Amino acid sequence: MLLNRFLLLSLFTAFLVGCANDVKEVNVVSDAPKFYPLNEQLGATITYSDSGHKVLEIQAGLVQDFGNQDPPYVFFGKRIKVQFYNGKSLTSTVLEADTARQLKNDDLWAIGGNVVLTNGKGERMSSERLYWNKKEERLYSDAKVQIRTDGQLITGKGFEADQEFNTYRIFKVQGEILIDDE
């Protein structure tokens, strides 16, 4: 009987010693994750309007709000399409890309991966990187760009335009440009 009590007490002591918590391990488990979205949407459509008229529509396969990060941002993935409207629901410009990141405080967008920008005149710009300053309604890039217009191909490094891609400038231009002498 004494032996049984001794064995039981030994097992109980071993159990208590084995269950001791290391403070570092407890802190690692109980800490909040450092990198997580506040919310996430699949197949999202975001519409901006002014006086009842659609101004802008953003469609993305994935939208994640990282408002808990410094700086706070929104990530758009699984392809993004931005339609700029001119007048009563007439699409004037379409921007498509693989991903985008919107800095919430500045409303500055970094858009990347297979970027294609098309305006109402049929002009098409393509690049791997584009920036959109939504407050200033300005698009720009420091990367290689290609613009197709009226059967011509113009390439350059660097680009800036109004957000509807009606007027634009290309930097470090290369390519052939046909000029009508008439």
DATA-V627245 format. One record per helix or strand of 3 or more residues. SS is the DSSP state (A for helix, B for strand). FROM is the first residue (numbers start at 0). LEN is the number of residues. Records with the same first field share a line. If there is no record, write none. Layout:
BEGIN
SS=FROM-LEN, FROM-LEN
END
This chain:
BEGIN
A=1-17, 22-8
B=38-12, 52-14, 72-13, 90-7, 98-5, 107-12, 123-10, 137-12, 151-11, 167-3
END
